[in-house]
Amino acid sequence: MSHTLGTRQAQKLKTRRALLDAALQLLEEQSLSSLGLREVTRAAGVAPTAFYRHFRSIPDLGVALVEEALDSLHPMIRTIVSTPGDTDRRITRAVGLIAGHVDRYPAHVRFIARERHGGVQPVREAIRDQLARFADEVAEALAADPVSEGWGGDDLLMLAQIYVDLMLSTASLFLETPADAPRERERAARLASRRLRLIGIGRRHWLDAPVTA
């Protein structure tokens, strides 16, 4: 009996994986709002009725893709904000990690970039919630950095949100510059580094002239 249950569970996971992969591939050419259930099941090679054993709807599948795409970013973000060394070393490390992530998961990055402001509300909200988690994690890490001494919680969260937004825009930048175009990739890396450096300079001097509401 346990062997049978194990086989069924493995098949269920295989079907779910096939549906997610098929949807992600189809989304390379279209938005989630235009994706049809039968289109996904046909591409996955499963019956339409099998879809509902895994997802309630196409938006529900989209939320699962958001979780899959962004969950993998948490370790990378923690690595970036905790990297020791001087500012230039940290910036180089951060840009390299983002570029590597884009090269490994281009379809996921493209999906998030497109759907972040797309037409499917549950997916937009899922992306927003995940990014809020990122910002909280980054703010917590920034609070432990000596450079942040004297910063209030609201300012730390604001800075964290800026970093998260920049990570996303940098990922999109690398997405437009494939790894087999070294000159374009180098220009993208320099631009990303300059943006991070500018934020770093502003961060060090933020308390020099407090801004009042």
N, C-alpha and C positions, 0 to 999 in steps of 0.2 A: 504493500500500500504506500509506504513512504517513497519507494522508488517511482511509483506512478505519479504521486503528488509532485515529486521533484521534477519529473519530466514535463508535467503540465506547467509548472511554474517557469521552467526554462523556456518552454514554447511561448508562454504569455509574455515574458520579457523580450523574447526575440521578435514577436509581433509588434510590441510597443516600440522597440528600437527601429523596426522597419518603417513604422508610421512616422516617427520623428525624423528619420533620415530622408524619407521621401518628401515630407513637407519642407524640410530645410533645402533640399535640392530644388524643389519647385519655386521656393521663395527667392532663389537667385534671380529669377526673371519676373517676379510679380510681388505684389503686396499681400499681406495676410487677408485683408478685407476682400480680395478677389479670389481667394483660394476656396475650392469646392471640396466637400467631403469625398465624393466619388472620385475626384481627381487624385486626391491623396491615396485612397485605398487602391486605386488602379496602379498608381506608381509603386506602391508598397507590395503589390501582388497579394492582397488579402480581400476578402469579401467586405462590402460596405457595413454589414451587420457587425463585423469584428471590431470596427472602429469604436463602437459604443461600449465595448468591454474595457476600454482604456481611457477614453475621453468623452466628456459630455457633449462637446461641440468643437468646432474649429477654434474659437477663441480659447477654449480650455487647453487645446493642444498648443496654442501659441504661448499660453502662460507656462506650460511645461518647457517649451523651448527657451523662454526667458530664464527660467530657473537653471536649466542646463548651461546656457550661454554665460550667465553672470556668476553662478556659484564658483566656477573655476577661477574667477578673477580675485576672489578673496585672498588666497595665498600669495598671489602676485602683488597685490596692493600692500599686504602686510610686509612682504619682503622689501618693497620700495621704500616705505616710510621708516623701516627699521634698519636700513643699510647704514653701517657706520662709515666714517670717513668725512672728508671735506665736501663742500657743496658740489664741486665739479664731478667728483667721483660718484656721488649720489645721483646726480643728474644723468651721467653717462649710463649708470646702472639702470635707472628708471626707463630711459629711452630704449635701451637694449631689450629690457624685459617686455615692454609694450610691443616693440617690433616683432619679437619672437612669438608673442601670443597671437598677433595678427597673422603671422605666417602659418601657425599651427591651426588656427580656427577662423579662417577668413569668412566662411559662410555664417558662422555665429555672429561675428563682429558686424557683418553687413546687415544681418537681420535686426540686430539691436539698433544700429544707426538708422535704419529705415523706419522701424516700428516705434521708436521712442516718441515720435510725434505723429504717429500714424492714426488710422481711423478706427481701430479696435480698442475700445475703452479698457476692458479688463487687461489687455496686454500693456497698454500705456501705464496703467496703475501698477502692474507687476514690476515693470521696469523702474518706475518712480520709487517704489518701495525698496527694491534692491539697491538702487543708488543711494537712498537715504541710509541704508545699512552701511554701505561703503563709507559714506561721509562720517557716520558715527565712529566707525573703526579708525578712520584716519584722524579724526579729532582726538580720540583717545591716545593715539600714538604721538600726535603733535604735542599734547599736553605734557608728555614725559620728556620732551626735548628741552634742553636748557634755553634755547632761543625763545621759547614760548613763555618764559618767566614773566609774570605780570599780566598775561592775557586772560581775558574773561571767557567764559564758556561760549557765549554767543559769537565772539570773534573767532575763536578756535573752530567752531562749526562752520562759520562763513568761509574761513580759509580752507577747511577740509572740502567743502563743496566746490570751491574754485579748483582745487587739485583734482577732484573727481571729474569735473567737467573737462579739465585739460587732458586728463588721461583718455577720456572718450574722444575728444577732438583729435588727439595725437593718433589714436588707433584708426580713426577714419582717414587721417592723413596718410598713414602707412598703407591703408587699404587701397588707396589710389596710386601708390607707388610700389609696384611689385618688386620682389627681391631680385629679379633678373634685370633690373634697371638700376645699377649701382649708383650712377650719378644722381638720379632723381631720389633714390633712397637716402643718399648722403645729404642732399639738400633738405629733405623732410626731417632727418635726424637733427640737423643744425637748427632748423626753425623750432622744433620741439624743445631743444636744449635752451635756446634763447628765451623762449617763453617761460620755461621753468626757472631760468636764472633771474628773469625779471620779477617773477613772483617771490623768489628767495630774497632779492634785494629789498623789495617792498616789505616783506615780512620782518626783516631785521630792523626796519625803521618805522614800523607801524606805530609804536608807542611814543615816538619822538614828538609827534604832533597829534594828540588825541582828537578824534573826530566826534563832535557832539551831534546828537540827533536833532 
